[in-house]
Amino acid sequence: MTTEIEIQVGLKSGMADPEGVNVKKALDLLGFDSVEKVDSVKCYRIIIDKKESDAMKDAEEICKKLLANPVVHEYSISVAK
């Protein structure tokens, strides 16, 4: 049984997000004045050949060991819809 996992990794609140700031500036120049803030977030979809509960455990380890630096990143893990 395979499980498709979605992992979102972003910067913790208070961390500088130059990519988000640059996108916000570009949106302002394009006339999207109502956009107040842009946060950059990476989204990973990983297919794991395990049942859901075991796949979620593996995804947690993947985040801790590779995808997220706990000092600057926060992440969320969910089963992809």
N, CA, C and O of each residue as an XYZ file, in Angstrom:
324
protein
N       0.839     -1.177      0.000
C       0.000      0.000      0.000
C       0.884      1.240      0.000
O       1.811      1.341      0.803
N       0.609      2.170     -0.881
C       1.386      3.406     -0.925
C       0.569      4.552     -0.350
O      -0.660      4.558     -0.410
N       1.273      5.506      0.197
C       0.650      6.700      0.774
C       1.340      7.920      0.195
O       2.568      8.004      0.182
N       0.542      8.864     -0.285
C       1.098     10.118     -0.798
C       1.058     11.151      0.325
O      -0.004     11.472      0.858
N       2.217     11.655      0.666
C       2.384     12.606      1.757
C       2.712     13.985      1.191
O       3.474     14.110      0.233
N       2.127     15.016      1.795
C       2.464     16.390      1.426
C       3.146     17.045      2.621
O       2.627     17.034      3.737
N       4.313     17.613      2.365
C       5.089     18.298      3.398
C       5.281     19.741      2.960
O       5.742     20.007      1.850
N       4.926     20.669      3.839
C       5.153     22.087      3.569
C       6.188     22.598      4.560
O       6.058     22.413      5.771
N       7.216     23.246      4.024
C       8.304     23.764      4.846
C       8.414     25.262      4.602
O       8.557     25.708      3.463
N       8.345     26.037      5.684
C       8.457     27.484      5.581
C       9.307     28.029      6.710
O       9.700     27.305      7.625
N       9.578     29.304      6.627
C      10.387     29.950      7.658
C       9.540     30.248      8.892
O       8.352     30.550      8.785
N      10.160     30.161     10.052
C       9.475     30.513     11.291
C       9.164     32.003     11.300
O       9.826     32.798     10.632
N       8.152     32.360     12.061
C       7.777     33.760     12.206
C       8.971     34.564     12.717
O       9.667     34.139     13.639
N       9.195     35.707     12.122
C      10.306     36.565     12.524
C      11.575     36.365     11.717
O      12.499     37.174     11.807
N      11.634     35.294     10.928
C      12.811     35.053     10.087
C      12.689     35.865      8.800
O      11.594     36.016      8.258
N      13.795     36.378      8.319
C      13.802     37.140      7.067
C      13.438     36.216      5.907
O      13.944     35.098      5.809
N      12.557     36.695      5.030
C      12.106     35.923      3.874
C      12.318     36.761      2.610
O      11.364     37.333      2.083
N      13.563     36.839      2.118
C      13.838     37.690      0.966
C      13.046     37.296     -0.279
O      12.669     38.166     -1.065
N      12.790     36.018     -0.471
C      12.008     35.584     -1.636
C      10.583     36.120     -1.552
O      10.046     36.624     -2.539
N       9.978     36.012     -0.388
C       8.635     36.541     -0.195
C       8.585     38.051     -0.380
O       7.643     38.572     -0.977
N       9.591     38.757      0.128
C       9.653     40.214     -0.011
C       9.763     40.608     -1.485
O       9.093     41.541     -1.928
N      10.598     39.908     -2.240
C      10.751     40.233     -3.664
C       9.481     39.959     -4.454
O       9.142     40.724     -5.357
N       8.771     38.882     -4.131
C       7.502     38.610     -4.807
C       6.498     39.703     -4.466
O       5.758     40.154     -5.340
N       6.461     40.132     -3.216
C       5.557     41.219     -2.801
C       5.855     42.488     -3.583
O       4.930     43.151     -4.053
N       7.128     42.838     -3.733
C       7.502     44.033     -4.502
C       7.047     43.915     -5.954
O       6.520     44.872     -6.521
N       7.248     42.751     -6.551
C       6.835     42.533     -7.937
C       5.319     42.653     -8.074
O       4.826     43.234     -9.042
N       4.587     42.114     -7.121
C       3.128     42.216     -7.164
C       2.672     43.665     -7.056
O       1.728     44.074     -7.731
N       3.346     44.445     -6.205
C       3.035     45.874     -6.099
C       3.239     46.567     -7.441
O       2.405     47.362     -7.873
N       4.361     46.259     -8.096
C       4.648     46.879     -9.396
C       3.630     46.473    -10.463
O       3.371     47.232    -11.397
N       3.057     45.284    -10.326
C       2.055     44.807    -11.276
C       0.649     45.294    -10.950
O      -0.309     44.972    -11.653
N       0.536     46.069     -9.880
C      -0.759     46.649     -9.543
C      -1.590     45.871     -8.544
O      -2.752     46.209     -8.319
N      -1.030     44.845     -7.943
C      -1.763     44.066     -6.945
C      -1.555     44.694     -5.566
O      -0.897     44.117     -4.701
N      -2.119     45.869     -5.381
C      -1.903     46.652     -4.165
C      -2.564     46.051     -2.926
O      -2.177     46.380     -1.804
N      -3.543     45.185     -3.108
C      -4.252     44.636     -1.954
C      -3.484     43.491     -1.280
O      -3.870     43.048     -0.199
N      -2.407     43.010     -1.903
C      -1.601     41.946     -1.284
C      -0.795     42.569     -0.150
O       0.007     43.476     -0.373
N      -1.013     42.078      1.064
C      -0.351     42.656      2.234
C       0.989     42.005      2.544
O       1.922     42.678      2.984
N       1.090     40.687      2.314
C       2.322     39.985      2.667
C       2.422     38.713      1.845
O       1.406     38.114      1.492
N       3.648     38.297      1.539
C       3.896     37.039      0.836
C       4.916     36.251      1.656
O       5.983     36.761      1.998
N       4.575     35.021      1.960
C       5.504     34.103      2.626
C       5.849     32.994      1.646
O       4.958     32.405      1.034
N       7.125     32.709      1.496
C       7.518     31.606      0.618
C       7.486     30.298      1.414
O       7.941     30.232      2.556
N       6.942     29.277      0.785
C       6.817     27.957      1.396
C       7.135     26.926      0.319
O       6.672     27.046     -0.815
N       7.916     25.926      0.669
C       8.176     24.828     -0.265
C       7.221     23.686      0.051
O       6.961     23.370      1.212
N       6.711     23.080     -1.003
C       5.784     21.970     -0.851
C       6.384     20.746     -1.526
O       6.780     20.793     -2.690
N       6.446     19.654     -0.780
C       6.969     18.396     -1.304
C       5.851     17.364     -1.276
O       5.115     17.265     -0.294
N       5.726     16.604     -2.346
C       4.805     15.459     -2.378
C       5.668     14.216     -2.485
O       6.442     14.060     -3.430
N       5.530     13.349     -1.523
C       6.368     12.162     -1.445
C       5.457     10.932     -1.392
O       4.534     10.869     -0.580
N       5.722      9.973     -2.251
C       4.970      8.727     -2.225
C       5.815      7.690     -1.490
O       6.942      7.388     -1.881
N       5.245      7.162     -0.429
C       5.948      6.211      0.427
C       5.208      4.881      0.366
O       3.987      4.834      0.512
N       5.941      3.819      0.153
C       5.347      2.496      0.018
C       5.132      1.864      1.394
O       5.740      0.849      1.734
N       4.257      2.487      2.166
C       3.897      2.006      3.497
C       2.464      2.442      3.790
O       1.914      3.304      3.104
N       1.872      1.841      4.811
C       0.544      2.273      5.218
C       0.645      3.672      5.830
O       1.731      4.123      6.195
N      -0.491      4.345      5.936
C      -0.517      5.765      6.307
C       0.225      6.085      7.603
O       1.021      7.024      7.629
N      -0.005      5.351      8.653
C       0.629      5.672      9.939
C       2.148      5.547      9.867
O       2.863      6.380     10.424
N       2.640      4.529      9.196
C       4.092      4.360      9.053
C       4.676      5.401      8.101
O       5.794      5.875      8.303
N       3.919      5.753      7.069
C       4.380      6.784      6.124
C       4.508      8.130      6.824
O       5.443      8.886      6.560
N       3.569      8.428      7.716
C       3.634      9.698      8.458
C       4.877      9.725      9.365
O       5.520     10.765      9.507
N       5.206      8.589      9.970
C       6.413      8.518     10.804
C       7.658      8.742      9.956
O       8.565      9.469     10.359
N       7.702      8.119      8.785
C       8.843      8.322      7.885
C       8.942      9.783      7.451
O      10.036     10.345      7.389
N       7.804     10.391      7.154
C       7.801     11.797      6.723
C       8.349     12.703      7.818
O       9.072     13.657      7.530
N       8.016     12.418      9.048
C       8.543     13.193     10.178
C      10.067     13.090     10.224
O      10.755     14.094     10.411
N      10.586     11.892     10.055
C      12.040     11.693     10.041
C      12.690     12.389      8.843
O      13.784     12.940      8.962
N      12.020     12.362      7.697
C      12.529     13.043      6.496
C      12.675     14.536      6.771
O      13.669     15.152      6.388
N      11.683     15.107      7.435
C      11.757     16.533      7.765
C      12.904     16.824      8.717
O      13.672     17.764      8.511
N      13.015     16.019      9.754
C      14.056     16.243     10.762
C      15.458     16.062     10.206
O      16.379     16.785     10.587
N      15.627     15.089      9.296
C      16.960     14.767      8.807
C      17.370     15.499      7.536
O      18.561     15.601      7.242
N      16.389     16.016      6.770
C      16.749     16.594      5.477
C      16.046     17.903      5.143
O      16.711     18.887      4.820
N      14.740     17.938      5.210
C      13.999     19.053      4.613
C      13.932     20.322      5.462
O      13.819     21.419      4.914
N      13.999     20.194      6.775
C      13.807     21.367      7.636
C      14.945     21.517      8.635
O      15.404     20.545      9.234
N      15.379     22.739      8.794
C      16.327     23.090      9.849
C      15.485     23.610     11.012
O      14.835     24.646     10.869
N      15.475     22.931     12.154
C      14.581     23.321     13.244
C      14.843     24.716     13.808
O      13.982     25.274     14.488
N      15.994     25.277     13.541
C      16.308     26.615     14.030
C      15.521     27.673     13.247
O      15.070     28.663     13.823
N      15.355     27.465     11.934
C      14.728     28.503     11.104
C      13.425     28.071     10.429
O      12.666     28.922      9.966
N      13.155     26.775     10.365
C      11.984     26.297      9.627
C      10.916     25.708     10.547
O      11.192     25.202     11.635
N       9.683     25.804     10.051
C       8.584     25.045     10.612
C       7.996     24.232      9.453
O       8.143     24.603      8.289
N       7.342     23.144      9.776
C       6.812     22.301      8.700
C       5.499     21.668      9.129
O       5.190     21.552     10.315
N       4.741     21.265      8.119
C       3.509     20.525      8.384
C       3.499     19.309      7.462
O       4.013     19.347      6.344
N       2.908     18.243      7.957
C       2.839     16.986      7.214
C       1.378     16.554      7.153
O       0.675     16.564      8.164
N       0.933     16.180      5.976
C      -0.435     15.691      5.835
C      -0.475     14.638      4.724
O       0.424     14.549      3.888
N      -1.534     13.859      4.746
C      -1.760     12.918      3.657
C      -2.359     13.717      2.510
O      -3.350     14.425      2.689
N      -1.753     13.601      1.328
C      -2.213     14.368      0.170
C      -3.597     13.910     -0.236
O      -3.924     12.726     -0.157
N      -4.389     14.841     -0.663
C      -5.769     14.550     -1.108
C      -5.784     14.260     -2.578
O      -6.844     13.993     -3.144
